[in-house]
Amino acid sequence: MTPGADPRGAADAKLPPRWRWWKRGFYAFSAIFFLLIAWLAITAPLSKSLQPIAPPSITLLSADGQPIARRGAVIAEPVVLSELPDHVTGAFTAIEDRRFQSHWGIDPRGIARAMWNNLKAGGMREGGSTITQQLAKMSFLSNDRTFGRKAQEAAIALWLEAWLTKDEILTRYLSNAYFGDNVYGLRAAARHYFNRDPEDLNAGQAALLAGLMKAPSRLAPTKNLKGARERAKLVVGAMVETGVLTQAEADRLKPVKLNVGPVKDLPTGTYFADWVLGEARARADTGYGEQTIETTLDSRLQALANRVVRRAGLGRHQVALVAMRPDGRVVAMIGGKSYKDSPFNRATQAKRQPGSTFKLFVYLAALRAGMTPESRIEDAPVTIGDWSPRNSDGRYRGTISLRDAFARSSNVAAVRLQERVGRNNVTQAARDLGLSGALTPQPSLALGTSGATLLEMTSAYAAVAANRYPVAAHGLPQPEEGWFSQMWNGPKSFGNRTWQMLLDLLWASANEGTGRAAALPVPTFGKTGTTQDSRDAIFIGFAKDLVVGVWIGNDDNSPLPGGTAGGGLPARIWRDFMGGALGVGVRAAPATTQETEPDISNENLSIDAVIGDDSGIVNLEIDTPALDVTIPIPVRPGDDEEIPEPSVVIAPPPSREPAGQTGERR
């Protein structure tokens, strides 16, 4: 042999050509096999397959930690295999994987049998996946039937068999399998379909649940009881063949009857939950697994809003309410009278005309142009082109201050003011405060003829409450911005002088003008809005650290009866909610049915009584423009305590002068 020659080459030379090709083919196959194993080890989620599996589910919590809504799967705690009757586990292994206890995760005999049966049937009728492979498939986020995915599934099945016992594999499978009706896991399925725990299932019930594995969505017994029962018969036959049941026991089984468990108290659909769900899903760590997301909702305020709206006497009319903090955290939301009857959210989805609440932007543009609440404007008929706006009460007062014009919600004054400062400046003020929809630059823009959602308008008023704009309404806690981002993209301030003048206008409207029905014993700021023919009635305002918008109308855009205006029922709903939310007594005011100058003569005395709220307290409230008289009479049925004498509190009406930067008035 030549020195340095490769002895293997000499050996190959002695082999017949056919054997040399076989040897080379073996080496190539081995290399490809090891490369495939390496690829599967890198791409298949082997480590994830050993982690506990949870079906897709998001539970939303209020800010105080109370569950408010759940989206996704119905789940329960895992089963304990040793506590299950033999006929329960036997039902699943009999129909899904008879050789479960003997194979290594992949069953070649089962695959061959399935292929042969499918060839005879002329199509895909049977699968060859083992229970271990089905558990492996639960580690994936898709059901792709590609070769790569099936290869990964096989690799994970072998991995599971190497690291878990058969009992652990079967426990995971039963605890996480899908049973239709959005139900995951045997325990949840047993409770859902039969209102019992899996430890108490009889053989017929176990057979029906095992039969659902073939096509859980199609065979769910709540929708297809006949199909589920037919499939259960096949399972019972398999249980007899595998010795789980005797033929006599199988013959004694009767068709299974359902006993669907009671619906959980936790709602699965609310207006607020629908609104935040998209962002909540985006924040979830993964699309597969149980997630708990905290929201900004205040469960106490939400319950209060529900009670106030329920007692408002809305009749057939719809309602929307948004309550938020000045920084945009939404703490309560109502999108309609009944989510069950209509999940359409009128607070976030309905673009309705905001009416005179839009005048906030007109007057902001005027203040930016150098005018003040004391500046004068003509409250007299005006014609622009072929359009002549008019005041809702048909009265015109000549030259008046901006404060009076805003408080009385003069339409002609708002239109004149807009034309003076420029429609583009009014549009810019609306944009600055967060309105994003189309704003048609026509004369009627000043009267709120361009559509906006109640959420947008409430956010705009929150900007005034916070003295910073824009305010972005949000239902999930927002991460803190860095100092550079705040400096570069942070909100802007109105400036103290402009802000104080805005507060002055809003105070006048809520205390001396069309919004007097909303006035509280604490400084109250707000504005009424009523659209043409009373198709929409709105009140938006704020007090202390709470900003609330209320809308009433009809889905078909038909007029509200009796000329209902924003200063009527919406203002009273706002007042009742705010009184309970802030813990202050309600200062009653004459209810106005249209946006007109209120009668403030001393002879005008109103009495408002609220009886039977949840606190058990009866409040009798008497109000005149000259003084506030509140007579709280605590009456708690069933209490043995002596009822104290009624107390009378007399307080002068607050002045118009804002007190510093707190927004309060003396």
N, C-alpha and C positions, 0 to 999 in steps of 0.2 A: 504494500500500500504506500502511496506517495506520502512523504511526511507532510503533516498539516491538513491532509484531506479529511472531509467530514464522513465518519463511518456510517451516519444515517443515510447520506446520499448514496453510498455504496449499497446499503441494504435496500433502499428504494429501487435502485437499478436492477436488483435481482428479482423484484416483485413483478408479476405479470402486469401489463398496462391497466387491466380492469381493476386490480386491487389497489394500484397506485391512485386511481381516481376515487375509489371508495375511501381511502385513507385521507386524501385531501378534502373530500366532502365532509368527513367526520370532523376534521379540524375546523373547517369553515362553519359547520353547524354549531360546534362548541363555542366558537367565538361569537357567533350571532346570538346564541342562547345566553351567554354571560352578559353581552351587551344589553339584551332585552331585560334580563334580571336587574341590571344596573339602572336602566331607564325606568322600570317599574318602581324600583326602590326610591328613585328621585321624585317621580311624578305622582305616584299613588300616595294618598294620605295615610300612611301606615300608622304613624303615631296618633293621628286623629281617630283612627278606627278603634283604638283602645280607650278613648275618652267616652264618658257618658253621652248618650245621644238624647237630644231634646227636640221635639217637633217645633215647627215655626210658630211663634206666638209672641205678641207684644202686649204687655199690660201697662196701661197708662195710670199714673198716680197723680193725685192732686198735690199741691205744694205742701200740704200737711200730711202727706203719706197715705192718704186714703185711695184705694183702687177705685177708679171712676169708669174705666172701660177696658175691654179686652178685644184684641183683634188677632185672629188666627185660630190655632188649634184648641180643642178641648182635651185636656190632659189630666192625668192623675199620677199618684205615686207608683213606682215600679212594683211588679209582682215579686213574691218570694216563691221560688219554684218548689221548695220542699213543702209549702203549705197548700199547694194546688192539688186537687184530686187527680188520680191517674187518668181518668177519662178526659180531663181538660188538656193536659199535655199530650196525651195519646191521640186526641182528635187532630191536633196540628201536625204532629209527626206522621200520622197515617196518611194524610192527604197531601202534605207538602214535601215530606222527606223521609221515606220509610227506612232508609239506611243511614239516618242521621248519626246514630251511635257508632257506626263502623267506618264511615269514610273520613278522609283527611281534609274535608272542606270542599272538595270537588268530587263528584260521583260520575266516573266514566260510564258505568252501567246505566245510570239514570239518564245521562246525556244521549247515549246510544238508543235507549228505549224511546226517549222523546223524539229523536230524529226519525226513527222507524215509524212511530205512530203518526207523525206529521206527514211523512211521505205517503202513508196509506190514506190519510185524510185529504191529501191534496192541498195542504196549507198549514199555517202555524196554528196548531190546536193545543199544544202541550209544551211546557218549558222543562228544562233539565236542571234548573238552578236548585242548589241545596239551600237549606235554611241558613247555613253559614254564608253562602253567596248573597242571599237576600239581606242578611244583616250587613254584609260588606257594602251592598248597594245603598244602604241608608247613610253611608258616609259621604255620598256624592250629593251635589246640589242639582244634578240634572239626571234625566233618564235617557240620555243618548244611547243608541244601540250601535255604536261604532265598535270596530275591533279593538281599538285602543282602550276604550272604556271597559269593554268586557275583559280584556287582559288585566287591567288594573283591578277589576272586581275579583278575578281569580287570584291575583297576588295577595290581595287583602284577605281573602278567605283562607288561604294557606297561612298567612300571618296570624289571623285570629285563632286558628286551630293550634298554632304553636304556642301562643301565649295565654289562651283562655281554656278553661275546662268546658266540656260539653254543657254542663248545667249553666255556666256563666253565659255561654253563647245563646242558649235557649231562653234564659231569663231576659237578656237584652232584646232578643227578637220579639218576645211576647210583650215586653214593656214599651216597645216603640213602633210596632207594626201599625199600619193605617187600616182602620175599620170602616171607612166611609163616614158621611155626615160630619166631616171635619174632626173626627175623633181619632186620637192616637193612643195606642196602648191598650192591653187587655182589660186593665182595671177600669179605665174610662169607658171602654166599650160595654163592659158588663153593666156598669151603672147607667149608661146612656140607654141601652136597648132593653134591659131587664130590671133596672133599679135594684141591683144587688151586686155584691162583691164577687170577684172571680172565684173565690174559695167556695162559694155557695152555688155555682153553676151546676145544673144537671147535665146529663149526657147530651140531650137534645139541644140545649142552649149552647153547649160547647161546640157541637157539630155545626150549628148555624154560624157561629162566630168564626170557626176555622174555615168554613166555606167561603167567607167573604174575602179571603186572601187572594183568590183568583182575580177578582175584579171588584174591589171594595166600593168604588163610586157607583158602578152599575147595579151591584147586588145589595146595596144598603137596604135593609128590610123596612125602614120607614118609608122608602120610596118604591121598593120592589119586593114585597114580602113573598109573593109567589115564586119569583126567581130565587130568592134566598132559601126558601124551603126546598126547592128542587135541588139546589146545590147541596144542601144539608143532607139529603138522602144519599148522595154520592159519598159524602164524608162518613156517614154511618156505615155504608157498605165497606169502605176502606178500614174503618175501625174494627169491623168483624173480621176482615181478612188478616189484619195484623194482631188479632187476639185482644184488643182493648175491650171489646164487647162480645158477648156470646150472641148467637142468632136469636135466642129467646129474648135477651135484653133489648136487642134492636127492634124486635117485633112489638115490644110493649111501648116503644116510644111513640108519643103523639105529636102532631104538628105543633111547633113552637109558637107561643103567643107572646107578643111584645108587651112590655110594661115600661114605656119610655119614662125616664126619670124626670123629676121637676126641673124647670129652668132655673139656672142659678140667678141669684139676686144681682150679680154684677152685670151691668148692661153691656151689650156688645155694639151699641150704636148710639151716639149722642152727637149733637151739632159740634160741640167743641172737639170731641175726639176725631170726628171726620176731618176737621180743619187742620189738626196738628199731625194726623197720622202719617202723611207723606214725609214730613221732616223727621218724625220719630223713626220711621223705617230707615231713612238715610243715616241716622245717627247710630242705629243698632250696629253692633260689632260684626254681625253676620246675618245673612238672610235665613239661616237655619239654626234655630235654638230659641230658648225662652228668654225674652228680654223684658226688663222692667225699666220704663222711662218715666222720669219725673216731669211734670208739667207745671205751669204757673197757676192753674186753676185753684181757687179757694173754695173748698167744698161747702163752707158755711155760707159764703156769698152766693154760690150757685143754688143752694137750697133756698135761700132767701129770694132770689130772683124767680125761681119756680113758683114759690108761694104767692109772691106779689102779682105775677102775671096771671096765675090761676084765679085770683080773687078780683081781677080787674074788670070783669064783666065785658069781655071782648065780643061776645056773640059769635057771629060767623067770620069775624075779621081776623086777619093774621097780625102777628107781632114779632118784633125782633128787639133784642137788648144786648148791648155790649158794655161790659164794665172793665176798665183797665186802670193801672197805675200810670202816673204821668210819664214813666219811662217806657210805656208800651206793653208791660206785662198784663195780659188778659186774665182776669180773675173770675169772670163769669160770662156766659154767653148763652143766649136763647135765639134760635134761628126760626122758630115757629111755635104754634100752639102745641103741636104733637109731632114728635120725631117719627113715631110709628105710622101716623097717617101721611106724613110728608117729610122725608129726610132732606129736602131742599133747604139750604141754609140761607135765609133771608138777610142774615147779618153780614155774610161774607160773599155770597154769590149774586144777590139781587142788586143790579144797578138801577136805582130809582132816582128820580129828581130830588135833590136835597132841599128844594124850596129856599126859604129865607135863612136857613142855617148857612147857606153859601155866602150870605152877606158879610160874614166874618172876613172873607178874603177881599171884598170890596173896600171895607173900612180899613183893613190892614194896608192896602195899597194907598189909601188916602193918608194914613198916618205916616207912611214912608215918604209921601210927597210933601210933608211938612204941615199937614193939617192937624188939628187937635179935636178932642170931644166938644170943645166950645166953639169950633168953627161953624159957620152958618151955611145952610143949604136950603133950597126952595122945596117945600112940600106942596107942590102945585102941579096941575096936569101938564104933561109934556108929550110931544109927538116926535118920534125919530123915524124918518122915512114914512112908511105907511103903518107904523105900529105905535099905539098909544097905551102905555101901561096905566093901571089904575090901582088905587089903594083898595084893599079888600072891604073896608067899611064904607067906601065912597066919600070919606071925609078928607079934607085938605086943610092944613094949618098955617100955610104961608111960610115965612122964613123961620126956621127952627134950628136948634143946635144939632150937631151930629149925634150927640148923646140921646137927645129926644127922638131923632129920626130912627136910630138903631133900636131904642127901647120900644117904640111904637111899631117897629118893623114897616116903616113907610117904603112902599115899592117905588114910587116915583122919585123919592129922594135917593134911593140906592141906584136907580138907573142914571139920574143926573150926576151922581157922584162918580159912577163908573166912567161916564163919558168925559168927565172933567179930568180924571187921573189917567185915563187910557185903558182900553180893554186888555191890551197886552200886559200891562202892569198888574191887573187883576188876575189874569191867567198865571203870571209869574208868582204871585203870592200864593195861589192855590197849589202850584207845583212845588213851591218851597215847603209847604206844609204837608206834602205827601200825596196829593191827588195825581193819579197816573193815567186816568182815562181821557177820552176825547173831550176837549173843552172848546166848543164852537164860539168863536169871537163875534158874537152878535149881541145886539142890545139887551136881549132877554137873559144873557149870561148872568147878569147881576142878580136875577131872581131865582137862580138855581135850576135852570132848565137842562143842564148837561148832567148825565147820569153819574152817580157815584155810589159806592157801597156804604152801608152804615159803619162798617169797620174803618174805612178810609176817613170818613167825616169825624168819627170819634177820635181817631189818631190825630187829626188836625187840631182838634180842641185840646187834646192832651199836650200838644206842643205849646199851646198858650199856658196851660197849667204848669208846665215844666220850665217855661222860658228858654226853650231850646228846640230846634227843628232841624230835620224832620224827625218825628217819632215813628219808629217801625213797630207795629203791633206784632207781638209774638206770644206763642203759647208754650214754648220750651225755654228753660233758662239759657241765656245767651252767654257765651264765653267772654271774658274780659278782654277788651282790646288793649294792645300795647300802647305806650305813650306816643310812639311815632305815628301809629295809625290814628290815634285820637287827634293828634295835632294836624295830621294831613287831611283825614277824611271825617273828622269828628263833627258833631252837630254844631249849628250856629245859634247865636243868641239874638233875640229881638233888640237887645239893648234895654236898659232899665226904663228909660223914659217911654219908649214905644210900648213896652210890656205893661207898664202901669196904666197907660191909656187904654190898651186893649181890655185890661181887667175892669177899668171904669165902665166901658161900654157894655161888657158882658154882665157886670153887676146891675147896671141900670135895667137891662132887659129882663133879668131874672127876679128883680125886686120891685121895680116900678112899672114895668112894661108888660108885654104880652106873655111873659113867662112867670108871672106872679104866683101861679098855682104851684110852682116848684120850689118856692122860697123856703129855706130852712132857718132855724135859729142861729146857724153859723153862716159865715160869709158864703154866699151862693152866687155862682157865675154860670151863665148859660144863654142859649138862644133857641127860640121856637122856629119851626119851619112848617109851612103848609103849601102844597102845590095846587095847581089849578083844579077847581071843582072838588077840592078836598080829597084828592086821590091818594095823597100821602100826608101823614101828620107826624111830626118829628119834634123831639126835644133833646138837645145835647148840652151837657153842662158838667161842671165839676165843683166839688167842695172838699176842703182838706186835701187828702191824697188820693182821691178817687174821681175818675172821669167816666161818665156814663152817657150812652146814647140810646134812645128809645124810638122805635118806628112802629107805626100802625098803618095798615092799608089792606088792600085786597089783591090776591094773586092775579085776578083778571083786570086789574087797574080800574075797576069801577069806583065811583065816588063813595066816600064815607057818608053816612047819614047825618042830617042835621048840621051840615057845615062843620064837622069835627076838625079841629085845628091842633097844631102842636102845643098850644097853650092849654089844651083841655086834657083829654085822657092821657096822652103821652107824658105831659108834665106831671100829672098826678101819680102815674106809675113811677116816674123818675123820683119824685119826692118820697113816695112810700119806700122804695128800695133804698134810697140814700139814707133816710131816717133810720132804718133798721141796720144798715151797713155801718154807719158812723156812730150809732148809739145815741142819737139825739132825738128829741121830740120833734114832731112835725108841726110847723107853723102853718095852719090852714090859710088858704087864700081863695078869693072868689075864682071859680072856674070860668075861664073864657072860652067860648065856643068858636070864636074867630079872632084873627089877629087884629084887634082894634084897640083903641085907647081905653083902658079900664076905667070904670067909674070909681073915683077915689074920694067920694063925698063921705063925711063922717056918718051919714045915715046908713051907709052901706055896711051892714054887719053880716058876717057869714059864720056859720057853725058847721063844723065837720066832726063826725064821730066815726071811729073805727072800733068795731066790737069783735072780740073773739079771735085775736091773732094768737100765734103759737105760744106767746109768753103768758097768756091768760090775763093780760092787762087791758083794761078799757081806758082809752084816752079820749076825753072830750076836749076839743080845741076850739077856742073862740078867737077870731082875729079881726082887728080893725086896722086901718092904715095908721092910726095915731098911736096905738100901743098893741103889744102882744100879750094875750092872756092865755095861759096854758093851765088846765086843771087836770092833772093826772089822778085818776081814781083807780088804785090798784084793787082788782077783784080777781081772786084766784079761787075758783070753785073747789070746795073741799078743804080749804085751809081753815085751821082753827084759830089762826092768829087774828087779833083785833085789827080791823081795817082802820088805818090812820085817817085823820081828817084831811080833806082835799087841800092842797096848797095852791096858791095863786101866785104866779110869777109875772111881774109886769116889767117889760123892758122896752126902751125906745127903739124905733127902727134904726138899723145901722146907717151911718152917713155914707156919702158917696166917695169919701176920700180913701184911697188905698193906703194901707199901713205898711210901708216899707216893702221889703222884697218877699215877704211871706205871702203876699196876695190877699191878706185879710183886711177887713175894713172895720173901722171903729163905728 
